[in-house]
Amino acid sequence: MAATPRPEDIDCDVVAYVTSYCGFCRAAERLLYERGIEFVAIDVTYDRPARVWIAELSGQATVPQIFIKGQPVGGYSDIARLDARGELTALVNG
């Protein structure tokens, strides 16, 4: 199995680490899609080592974990809050 790519290794400003069984992951993907934000979703359902280093990078052990321009911004509730304040698109485009 190939190593799961880190945010800085992906040619996309927005990276979402998700699992196949997570409703918040689907909600985050839907929000990004509805806002027209290009993103890469990486399924880490069966990748325990990746989940460990994602938690180390983000400071959170839950999914989804979303990175914008290589920086952790949190999960669904975090990006929903940014979106409600009109800051999500600006953060991606800024």
Secondary structure, 3 states (H helix, E strand, C coil): CCCCCCHHHCCCCEEEEECCCCHHHHHHHHHHHHCCCCCEEEECCCCHHHHHHHHHHHCCCCCCEEEECCEEEECHHHHHHHHHCCCHHHHHHC
